[in-house]
Amino acid sequence: MSVLNVENVSHGFGGRKIFEEVTFRLLKGEHVGLVGANGEGKSTFLDIITGKLMPDKGKVEWSNRVTVGYLDQHSVLEKGKTIRDVLKEAFQGMYDLEAEMLASYDRMGNASESEMDKLMEEVGEIQTILEHNGFYMIDTKIEEVANGLGLGEIGLDKDVTDLSGGQRTKVLLTKLLLQNPTILILDEPTNFLDAEHIEWLKRYLIQYENAFILVSHDVPFLNSVINVIYHVENAELTRYTGNYEQFMALLETKKIQEQKAYDKQQKEVDRLEDFIARNKARISTTGRAKSRQKQLDKMDLIERPREKIQPKFKFQEARTPGKLIFEAKDIVLGYDEPLTRPLNLSLERGQKVAIRGVNGLGKSTLLKTLLGYIPPVSGEVELGDYLYPGYFEQESSRKNTKTALEEVWDEFPGLSNSEVRGALARCGLTSEHISSKMMVLSGGENAKVRLCKLMLKEVNWLVLDEPTNHLDVDAKAELKRAIMEYKGTVIVVSHEPDFYQDWVTDVWNLEEWTTKII
């Protein structure tokens, strides 16, 4: 049974085709992975099926009585509400039923016998619904899911407006899972989860009885939870049955077949054109030349298989720094309150360190403290000599109205227009991306612009805060290769062991240093 049908949908932005006559169906209980390179239109597709965006052409039809839950990382959480308050909103319908039941009990004091029978019947029906849906176990359910995604260690009574961006996303995801909708739509849910909570979400989705559509560039996670793939490429949407590994094998076979078909046809086109060119001028063979021309004109030409733009990353190395990059003595991380016990850390030239730990413990705070952007609560950081750090922040402003070209050129005014464009193109961005505003670029395209700026600097100490968030599979693999090739010192915060475990020299676990209960 199909719960969602998308028929002949086309959509464009400016002069660019994003989708052309695409068709999509979601069957009951299917676990769908929506995959494709950065900027191919995955988030646009989700906006179309959820009604946030009207397609230029085609129709989207949901089955009757389906409930759709969409993880939107830009939702606003209301000041004054605690995490627990927001999570309870997932059960608002049942709380409304309880209020209706209590009101019926109040009316019983003045009810006639016939009214009493009717009220008793209504109360009985509501009571059955509440019991069947686990209303009296709501607090237990909230605690179970909240702890699974790491909200327990933050504290459910904390005001939601005091949370970091990643913690707010966790709250929204937890609320969504508690709602248990017929269809779950998740756009990169693992970006703000650490390894332990990704594992919990993986188990949850494997056992999830309803259908979901998942956008993710975390291949091991994606591979574990989905049984259908829809691939977005060149304005087309193609369905494959199986997990991500099976899809990749089928895609490779398809591309080889398409290339062979194109090469075979081109050989035939070249043969016909050559015959026509040699024979059309001669009276004795002009008839045969015309016949070949008609044959050529009737041919349904296969389009040349388009090669996806592949990013090419390379970090420029500055002069060699001193042996010691930094030495931190008795530093306590935090802002208004301490996040850690006093730490003594040091980093030497050539070390490559991954920092891991659950969200909210101060991983980003540690990076900013070591770089001197914020002071520690106590203690001091001594930086080494001849340091040229390059810092990649986890998230950028979503209100940036500069184009990608302006974003880079403003920081490197000495470069020519063509040099800036060339640098952005090497990072996998098209002419259209380069002239688009930063605020309308996808998360992956935005990250590539910021990586481009980092690669235009000469640095001897790379400080990277979750650099793989939003990057597609190919860009992530290329970034890993570039870091492995880089001879300088590296500190990276990452929740993906697959990304860093091949090249780091050390792993620092913030969970061993925190003063929080985890």
C-alpha positions in Angstrom: 0.0 0.0 0.0 1.4 3.4 -1.1 1.2 6.1 1.6 2.8 8.8 -0.6 2.7 9.3 -4.4 4.7 11.9 -6.3 3.9 12.1 -10.0 5.7 13.9 -12.8 7.1 16.6 -10.5 9.3 19.3 -12.0 10.9 22.1 -10.2 13.6 24.7 -10.9 15.4 27.6 -9.3 16.5 30.5 -11.5 17.6 28.9 -14.7 18.6 25.6 -13.1 16.5 22.4 -13.4 16.4 20.7 -10.0 13.8 18.0 -10.8 12.3 17.1 -14.2 9.3 14.8 -14.4 10.3 12.8 -11.3 8.1 10.1 -9.8 8.4 8.7 -6.2 6.3 6.3 -4.1 6.6 5.4 -0.5 5.1 2.1 0.6 3.8 1.3 4.1 6.7 0.3 6.3 9.5 1.2 3.8 12.7 2.6 5.1 13.9 4.9 2.4 17.3 6.5 2.0 17.3 9.7 -0.1 20.9 10.0 -1.4 22.8 12.2 -3.9 25.7 14.7 -4.0 25.5 18.1 -2.3 23.2 20.5 -4.1 21.4 17.9 -6.1 18.1 18.8 -4.4 17.5 16.4 -1.5 16.3 19.0 0.9 14.2 20.7 -1.8 12.5 17.3 -2.4 11.6 17.1 1.3 10.3 20.6 1.2 8.1 19.7 -1.8 6.6 16.6 -0.3 5.9 18.3 3.1 4.2 21.2 1.4 6.8 23.8 2.3 7.5 24.4 -1.4 5.1 24.1 -4.4 6.5 22.3 -7.4 6.4 24.0 -10.8 4.6 21.0 -12.2 3.2 17.7 -11.0 1.3 16.5 -7.9 2.0 15.2 -4.5 -0.6 13.0 -2.8 -0.5 11.6 0.7 -2.9 8.8 1.8 -5.8 9.7 4.1 -5.1 9.8 7.8 -1.3 9.7 7.7 0.6 11.7 10.1 3.9 13.2 8.9 6.8 14.1 11.3 9.6 16.2 9.8 12.9 17.0 11.6 13.4 20.6 10.8 16.6 21.9 12.4 15.5 25.5 12.0 12.4 25.2 14.2 12.1 27.8 17.0 11.8 26.7 20.6 9.8 28.9 22.9 11.7 30.7 25.7 10.5 29.7 29.2 9.8 26.1 28.3 11.9 23.3 29.7 13.1 20.3 27.6 10.4 18.2 29.4 7.7 20.7 28.5 8.6 20.5 24.8 8.8 16.7 24.9 5.3 16.5 26.5 3.9 18.5 23.5 4.4 15.2 21.5 1.4 13.9 23.5 -0.8 17.0 23.3 -3.7 15.1 21.8 -3.8 12.7 24.8 -3.5 15.6 27.3 -6.5 17.2 25.5 -8.4 14.0 25.9 -7.5 13.8 29.6 -8.8 17.4 30.0 -12.0 16.4 28.3 -12.4 13.4 30.6 -11.8 15.5 33.7 -14.4 18.0 32.5 -16.9 15.2 32.1 -16.3 14.1 35.7 -17.0 17.6 36.9 -20.3 17.7 35.0 -21.4 14.4 36.6 -22.1 16.3 39.9 -25.2 18.0 38.4 -26.1 15.5 35.7 -29.5 13.7 35.3 -29.6 9.9 35.1 -29.7 9.9 31.3 -26.9 12.5 31.1 -24.9 10.4 33.6 -25.1 7.4 31.4 -23.9 9.4 28.4 -21.1 10.9 30.4 -20.0 7.5 31.8 -19.9 6.1 28.2 -17.8 9.1 27.0 -15.4 8.8 30.0 -15.1 5.0 29.4 -14.2 5.5 25.7 -11.6 8.2 26.5 -10.1 6.0 29.3 -9.7 3.1 26.9 -8.0 5.3 24.3 -5.6 6.7 26.9 -4.7 3.3 28.3 -4.3 1.8 24.8 -1.9 4.5 23.8 0.2 4.3 27.0 -0.9 7.7 28.5 -0.1 6.7 32.0 3.5 5.7 30.9 4.3 9.0 29.2 6.9 10.1 31.7 8.7 6.7 31.5 8.6 6.9 27.7 9.9 10.5 27.7 12.8 9.4 30.0 13.6 6.4 27.8 13.8 8.2 24.5 15.4 11.4 26.0 18.2 9.3 27.6 18.7 7.3 24.4 19.5 10.5 22.6 21.6 12.1 25.3 19.1 14.6 26.7 19.2 13.1 30.2 22.7 14.3 30.9 21.7 17.9 29.9 18.8 17.8 32.3 15.1 17.7 31.3 14.3 20.8 33.4 16.7 23.1 31.5 15.3 26.0 29.5 15.4 25.1 25.8 16.7 28.6 24.9 19.8 27.9 26.9 20.7 25.0 24.7 23.3 24.8 21.9 22.2 24.3 18.3 23.1 20.6 18.4 21.2 20.2 21.7 18.1 21.9 20.3 18.2 19.5 17.3 18.3 16.6 19.8 15.2 18.0 21.5 13.3 18.3 18.2 14.4 14.7 17.2 13.3 13.3 20.5 9.9 15.0 20.3 9.5 13.7 16.8 10.2 10.1 17.8 7.8 10.4 20.7 5.1 11.5 18.4 5.5 8.2 16.5 4.1 9.5 13.2 3.0 7.3 10.3 5.8 8.8 8.2 9.1 10.0 9.6 11.2 12.4 7.6 14.7 12.9 8.8 17.2 15.3 7.2 20.8 14.5 8.4 19.7 13.5 12.0 23.2 12.3 13.0 25.0 15.6 12.5 24.6 16.6 16.1 24.7 13.1 17.7 27.8 11.4 19.1 28.7 7.8 18.3 26.8 6.3 21.3 23.5 8.1 20.5 23.9 7.4 16.7 24.0 3.7 17.8 20.8 4.2 19.8 19.0 5.9 16.9 20.2 3.1 14.5 18.6 0.5 16.7 15.4 2.5 17.0 15.0 3.0 13.3 15.8 -0.7 12.5 12.9 -1.7 14.7 10.6 1.2 13.5 7.4 -0.3 12.1 6.3 2.8 10.2 7.8 4.2 7.0 10.6 6.8 7.0 12.6 8.9 4.5 16.2 9.5 5.6 18.8 11.9 4.2 22.2 11.1 5.5 25.8 11.1 4.4 26.8 8.7 7.2 27.2 5.6 5.1 27.5 2.9 8.0 24.4 4.4 9.6 22.5 4.6 6.4 23.5 1.1 5.3 22.1 -0.3 8.6 18.6 1.2 8.6 17.3 1.5 5.1 15.9 -1.1 2.6 15.2 1.2 -0.4 17.3 3.9 -2.0 16.1 6.9 -4.1 19.1 8.5 -5.9 18.9 12.1 -6.9 21.2 13.0 -9.8 20.9 15.3 -12.8 17.3 16.3 -12.0 16.2 12.6 -12.0 15.1 10.4 -9.1 15.9 6.7 -9.5 14.6 3.9 -7.2 16.8 1.0 -6.1 15.8 -1.9 -3.7 18.4 -2.8 -1.1 20.8 -1.1 1.3 23.5 1.5 0.4 26.2 -1.0 -0.6 23.8 -2.9 -2.9 22.8 0.5 -4.4 26.4 1.5 -5.1 27.0 -1.8 -6.9 23.9 -1.4 -9.1 24.7 2.3 -9.8 28.2 1.3 -10.9 26.8 -1.4 -13.3 24.3 1.1 -14.6 26.9 3.8 -15.3 29.1 1.2 -17.1 26.1 0.1 -19.3 25.2 3.8 -20.1 28.8 4.5 -21.1 29.0 1.4 -23.3 25.7 2.3 -25.0 26.8 5.9 -25.6 30.2 4.7 -27.0 28.6 2.2 -29.3 26.1 4.7 -30.7 28.9 7.3 -31.1 30.8 4.8 -33.2 27.8 4.3 -35.4 27.2 8.1 -35.7 30.9 8.6 -36.6 30.6 5.8 -39.3 27.5 7.3 -40.8 28.8 10.9 -40.8 32.0 9.7 -42.4 30.1 7.9 -45.2 27.9 10.9 -45.8 30.9 13.3 -46.0 32.7 11.1 -48.5 29.7 10.3 -50.7 27.3 13.2 -50.8 29.2 15.1 -53.5 29.5 12.2 -55.9 26.5 11.7 -58.2 26.8 7.9 -58.2 26.6 7.7 -54.4 24.6 10.7 -53.4 21.4 8.6 -53.0 23.1 6.3 -50.5 24.5 9.4 -48.7 20.9 10.8 -48.4 19.7 7.4 -47.1 22.4 7.4 -44.4 21.5 11.0 -43.5 17.8 10.0 -43.0 19.0 7.1 -40.8 21.1 9.5 -38.8 18.3 12.0 -38.4 15.9 9.3 -37.1 18.4 8.1 -34.5 17.4 8.8 -30.9 20.7 10.1 -29.7 21.9 9.0 -26.2 23.1 11.9 -24.1 26.7 11.8 -23.0 26.8 10.5 -19.4 27.5 13.5 -17.3 30.4 13.3 -14.9 29.7 14.6 -11.4 32.0 17.4 -10.3 34.5 16.0 -7.9 36.0 18.3 -5.2 39.8 18.5 -5.0 41.0 19.5 -1.5 44.5 20.5 -0.6 45.7 22.4 2.5 48.7 24.8 2.0 51.4 24.4 4.6 53.0 27.4 6.3 56.5 27.5 7.7 57.4 24.8 10.3 56.3 25.9 13.8 58.2 25.3 17.1 58.1 21.8 18.6 55.3 22.7 21.0 52.0 23.8 19.5 50.4 24.6 22.9 50.6 23.8 26.5 47.5 24.1 28.7 48.0 24.3 32.4 45.1 23.6 34.8 42.6 25.0 32.4 38.9 24.6 33.2 36.6 24.9 30.2 33.3 26.7 30.4 31.3 30.0 30.1 29.1 30.8 33.0 29.9 27.5 34.8 32.8 25.0 34.6 32.4 22.1 32.2 35.5 20.2 33.2 37.9 19.6 36.0 41.3 21.3 35.6 43.1 19.9 32.6 46.8 19.7 31.7 47.2 19.2 27.9 49.9 19.7 25.4 50.2 19.2 21.6 53.4 18.7 19.7 54.2 19.5 16.1 53.0 16.7 13.8 50.4 15.2 16.1 46.9 14.6 14.7 44.3 14.4 17.4 40.6 13.5 17.3 38.4 14.8 20.1 35.3 12.8 20.9 32.6 12.8 23.5 28.8 13.3 23.9 27.4 16.7 23.0 27.3 19.5 25.5 30.6 18.6 27.2 32.6 21.5 25.6 34.3 20.1 22.5 33.8 23.3 20.6 34.6 25.3 23.7 37.9 23.5 24.0 38.9 24.4 20.5 38.0 28.1 21.0 39.9 28.1 24.3 43.0 26.6 22.8 43.0 29.1 20.0 42.6 32.0 22.4 39.1 33.0 21.1 37.6 32.7 24.6 39.3 32.6 28.0 39.2 29.5 30.2 37.3 29.7 33.5 40.7 29.3 35.1 44.2 28.2 34.2 46.2 29.3 31.1 47.1 28.3 27.6 50.6 28.9 26.3 50.8 28.9 22.5 54.0 27.9 20.7 56.1 30.0 18.3 55.4 30.6 14.6 51.9 29.3 14.7 49.6 29.9 11.7 46.3 28.2 12.7 43.4 27.4 10.3 40.0 27.1 12.0 36.9 25.5 10.6 33.8 26.3 12.7 31.0 23.7 13.0 28.2 25.9 11.7 28.0 29.2 9.8 25.4 31.9 10.0 22.2 31.1 8.1 21.6 34.8 7.5 24.7 35.4 5.3 23.5 37.4 2.3 26.9 37.4 0.6 27.4 35.2 -2.5 29.9 32.4 -2.3 32.2 34.6 -4.6 31.9 37.6 -2.3 32.4 35.4 0.8 35.9 34.3 -0.4 36.9 37.5 -2.3 36.2 39.8 0.8 38.7 37.7 2.7 41.2 37.5 -0.1 40.9 40.8 -2.0 44.3 40.3 -3.6 43.0 37.5 -5.8 41.4 38.0 -9.2 37.9 37.1 -10.0 39.0 34.1 -12.0 41.3 32.9 -9.2 38.5 33.0 -6.7 36.2 31.2 -9.1 38.9 28.6 -9.8 39.4 28.0 -6.1 35.7 27.5 -5.5 35.4 25.2 -8.6 38.2 23.0 -7.2 36.1 22.5 -4.1 33.3 21.0 -6.2 31.1 24.1 -6.7 29.5 25.0 -10.0 29.1 28.5 -11.5 25.6 28.7 -10.2 26.7 27.9 -6.7 29.5 30.5 -6.9 27.0 33.3 -7.7 24.4 32.1 -5.2 24.0 33.7 -1.7 25.5 31.7 1.2 22.1 31.6 2.9 20.5 29.6 0.0 23.3 27.1 -0.5 22.8 23.6 0.9 24.7 22.7 4.1 27.3 20.8 2.0 27.8 23.6 -0.5 28.2 26.1 2.4 30.8 23.9 4.0 32.7 23.7 0.7 32.9 27.5 0.5 34.3 27.6 4.1 36.8 24.9 3.3 37.8 26.8 0.2 38.7 29.8 2.4 40.7 27.6 4.7 42.6 26.1 1.8 43.6 29.6 0.4 45.6 30.2 3.7 49.0 28.9 4.5 48.5 27.1 7.9 50.6 24.8 10.1 47.9 23.9 12.6 44.4 22.7 11.3 41.6 23.0 13.9 38.5 21.4 12.5 35.1 21.3 14.3 32.9 18.6 12.8 34.1 19.3 9.2 32.1 16.3 7.7 28.7 17.6 8.8 26.7 18.0 5.6 29.4 16.8 3.2 28.4 14.1 0.8 30.2 10.8 0.6 32.7 11.8 -2.1 33.6 15.2 -0.5 34.1 13.4 2.8 36.5 10.9 1.3 38.4 13.7 -0.5 38.7 15.7 2.8 40.0 12.6 4.6 42.6 12.1 1.8 43.7 15.8 2.0 44.1 15.7 5.8 46.1 12.5 5.5 48.4 14.2 3.0 48.8 17.3 5.1 52.1 17.3 7.0 51.1 19.9 9.6 49.4 19.4 13.0 45.7 18.6 13.2 43.0 18.7 15.9 39.5 17.5 14.7 36.2 17.2 16.5 34.2 14.4 15.0 31.5 11.9 15.8 32.5 9.6 12.9 35.3 7.2 13.8 35.3 5.9 10.2 36.5 9.4 9.1 39.5 9.8 11.5 40.6 6.4 12.9 43.0 5.8 9.9 45.1 8.9 10.3 45.0 10.2 13.9 47.9 9.7 16.3 45.8 10.3 19.5 42.1 10.4 20.6 41.1 12.7 23.4 37.8 11.7 25.1 36.1 14.7 26.8 33.9 12.3 28.7 37.0 11.5 30.9 37.4 15.1 31.8 33.9 16.4 32.3 32.4 17.4 35.7 29.0 16.5 34.3 27.2 13.2 35.0 27.0 11.2 31.8 
